[in-house]
């Protein structure tokens, strides 16, 4: 029965995701229909001819399609990381940025944009990725020296977050002009406006690898729900499993943030909504959470680029407006538990 329910949710999620991407690509100033998008996709696969003109073909394949796909990948990855972090840390308010990865990525991006370090050699995405890895390395080193418990990991993440946030603010305030500051702020709030096929390919690859790692450790995550001691008694190699899962989620978060900036609340809210449908078993929770996150962010990004057209709203602003009420609900729910 549970297997049938999972299959139904998965198939429904995949159908919703494909439909969402197809519709999102048609939304915008250029008049493009879902039928034309379908025929254009088939033409790219070698079946028939595209009905789109060269200009509209470029709009679909150079602008809207990579953006919609990157939104789906980022939504899936952030939601997946949130589900894993909440189970691993046994904290319903944990999200993918609890390890300070987002702050480190922001610092790396700002160093490239404002100071020009590595300009021409290191791109904004590469700088953000390096900064995210440095932040995570600091968290691993600091938590290890403090005892490597989950509480120490969280506290180390808070320390890294504050340090790199301060560095980011310092660089922007002392070195950036008004125009650069505006561009940096827009990126820090999350934006998919610069999405390209390279970003889609790299983020998809990292997502696939991390999803495979997490799928192989669903039993371990179920055991962590009872606490580290209980997990150890159930045969889980706690330190090894924790390091693997933390590293996997940190690398995925780093890749996503480097491509799209810091998009908050997706990893915090979506896992809680998904648990209402699937229960707490991670074999069901993880794939459905990823699909829900993908569908959610495709529509959020569509709203962000069209609501105030021609002006674009940072994606992170829209997710925060949606996520804050849900966050408050989670706070009240966690308070009611013993």
N, C-alpha and C positions, 0 to 999 in steps of 0.2 A: 504494500500500500504506500509506504514511504517512498519507494523507488518510483512508483507511478506518479506520485505528487511531484517529486523532483524533476522527472522527465517533463511533466506538464509545465512546471514553472520555467524550466530551462528553455523548452521550445517556445513558450510564450514570450520569454525575455528576448530570445534571438529574433523572433518575428517583430517584436516591438522595436528592437534596435535597428534592424534593417529598414523598417518603415520610417523610423525617426530620421535616419541618415538620408534616406531618399527624399523625404519631405523637406528637411532642413536645407538641402542643396537647392531646392526650388525657391526658397524664400529670399527675397532681395529685390533690388531695383530692376534687374533683368528678368524678362518674362520667360520662365522656363518651367515646364510641366514635369510631373513625375514620370509620365510615359516617355518623354524625351530623354530624361536621365536614364531610364531603364534601357532604352535603345542605344544610348551612347555607351553605357557600360558594356552591353553585348557587343557593340562594334569594337570596343577596346579588346575584347576577348576573342575577336575574329569572327563574329557572327553578324552579318549584315553591315549596313552603313549607318553612321550617325546622322540624325535629322538636324543637328545643331550647326549653325554657322561657325566659322573659324573663331569669331569673337566670343560667341556664347560657349563654344567648346573650351576656350581658354578660361572663361569665368568658372565653369564647372570644375575643370581638372587642375587648374593652377591656383584657384582661390578657395572655392567653397568645399570641394570634396576633401582635400587634405585637412582643411580646418575641421570639418565635421568628424572625420576619422580620428584626428588627434584629440578632439573633445571626448570621443567615445573611449579612446585608450586611456586618457588622463582620468576620466570619471571611473572607469573600471579599476585602474590601478590604485587610485586614492581610496576608493571604497574597500578594496581588498586589503590594503595596508591597515586601514582603520579597524576592520574586523579582526585581523591578526593581532594588532597591538592591544586592542581591548581585551582579548582573551589571554594574551601572553602576560600582560601587566595586571590582569584582573581588575581593570579600572574602566567603568562604562564611559568615562569622559576622555579616554585616551584617543589620540588621532595620529595620523602619519607624521605630524610635525613635532611630536613630543620629544624626539631625540635631537632637536635643534638643527635638523637637516635643512629646513627652509631658511632659517637665519643664516646659516653658512653659505647656502646658495645665493642668497641676496647679497651678501658681502662679496662673494666672488664676481657676481654680475656687475656690481657697482664699481669694483676695482677696474674691471675692463672698460666700462662705459665712461666713468668719470676720470680716472687716472690714466687710462689708455695703456695700462700694463699689458703687454703681449698683443697690442693692436696689430692687426694684419696677420698674426700667427694664431692667437687664441681668440675664438669667437665668444660672444656673450654666453651662449649655452655651455661652451667648454669651461669658461670661467666659473659659471654657476655650479657646474658639476664638480669641479675641483674644490670649490668652497664647501659644498655639501659633504664631500668626502673628508675634508679636513675637520669639519665640525663633528661628524660621526666618529672619526678617529680619536678626537679629544674625549668624546663621551665614553668610548670603549676603554681608553686608557685610564680616565679618571674613575670610572665605575669599578674597574678591575682593582685599582689600588685601594679603593674604599671598601671592597668586600664582594663586589659583583652580584649583590642581591637586586631584586627588581626595584626596590625603593631607591637604592643607590643609583641605578640606571636612570630612573626618572629625575632624581635630583641633579645628576650629572647633565641630563638633557636640558633641564631648566637653566643650569649654569652656562652651558654652551649657547643656548638661545639668547640669554641676556648679553653675553659677551659679544657675539657676532651682530646682534641688533645694535649694540652701542657702537661697534666699529663701522657698521653701515651708516648710521646717523652721523658719525664724526666725519667720514669721508664726504658725504653729501653736503654737509653744512660748511665744510672748510674748502672744498675744491670745486663744487659744481655751480654752474650758472643757472639762471631761472629756467631756460629751455631744457637743459640736461636734467635738472631736478624734476621737471614735469614728466619727461620720458621715463626716468627711473621710477618715479612713483607709480606710473601707469603699469610698468612691468611688475613692480612689487605687489600690486593688487591683483595680478593674474590677468593674462591676456593671451588669446590664441590668434591674434591678428597676423602674426608672422609665421603661421604654420606652413611647413613645407613637407614634401614627401620624405626627405631625409629624416626629419623629426618623427614622422609617422612610423617609418621603418625601424629606427633605433628604439623608440619607446615601445613599439609593439614587440620587438624582440626581447627586450628586458622584461616586459609584462609576461610574455609567454614562459620565460625561464622561471620567474618568481612564482607564477601561478602553478607551475609544475612542482616546484620545491614545496610550496604550501600544501598542494594536494597530496603530496607524499607524506606530509606531517599532520594530517587532519586528526589522526588518533592522538598524537602528541598534544595538539592544541586542546582536544577534549579533556585530556588528563590534566593539563594546566588549569583548567577551570576549577579543579578541586584544591589547588595550591601546589607549590613546588614540592613539599614533603610528600604529599599524596602521589604526585606524579612520579617521584623517585621510587616510591614503594610499588608503583605499577610497572616499574621497569624502564622508565624514561631516563635517559642520560641528560639530566636537567641542564647542566652548563653548556654542553655541546648543542643541544636543541635550541636553547635560548640564543646562543651566538649565531647559529645558522639562520634562524628566523629573523632576528634583529638585523643581521647584515643584509638579508634578502630584502626586507621591507625598506631599509635605509637606502639601498642601491636603487630600488624602484622609485622611491620618493625623490631621490636626487635626480634621476633621469627625467621624471615628469616635471619637477620644478624648474630644471634647467631649460626645458622646452616651453613651458607655459607660465612660469612664475608661481607665486604662492596662491593657490586656490583653496580656501579654507572651508571647513564644515562638511565637505563631501564625505570624508573618512570618519567624521564624528557621527553624523546623522543617519546615513544610509544603512550601516550595519544594524542599528536598532530597529529600523523599519523592516528590514529583511527578516530579522529574528521573529517578528510577529507572524510571518508567513511560513518560515521553515523550521522554527525551533532553534536550539543552540548547537545542534550537531554540525560540525564544521564541514563534513562531506557534502551537506546540503547548503550550508550557509555561504561558503566562499564563492561558488560559481554563480549563485543567484544574486549575491551582493555585488559582484563584479558587473553583471548584466544590468542591474538596477542603476548602479553608478554611471555606467556608460550612457544609458538612455537619459538619465537625469541631466548629465552635463551637456549632452548634445542640445537639449532644449534650452538649458540655461544660457549656453553660448549663443544660440539663435536669438533668444530674447535680448541678450547683451548687445548684439550688433544691429538689431532692428528697432528696438523700442524708441530710441531717440535719433534714428537715422536722419542725417548722415553722421552724427556724433555717436561714438561707441562707448559703452559702459564697460569698465573692467569686469571680467567674469567673477573675480573674487568678491566684488561688491554685491553682485546679484546673489551669489551663493550665501553670503553673510546675511543678507536681508531675509532669505528663506530659512537659513540655518539657525539664526539666533532664537526665534521662537521655539524651534525644536530643541535647541540646546537647553533652554530654560525648562522645557518639559522633562528632559533627561535629568536635570538637576533635581527637580521635585520628585521624580521617580526614584532616583538613587537615595534621596533623603528619607524616603518612606521605608527603605529596606533596613533591616537590622544590621 
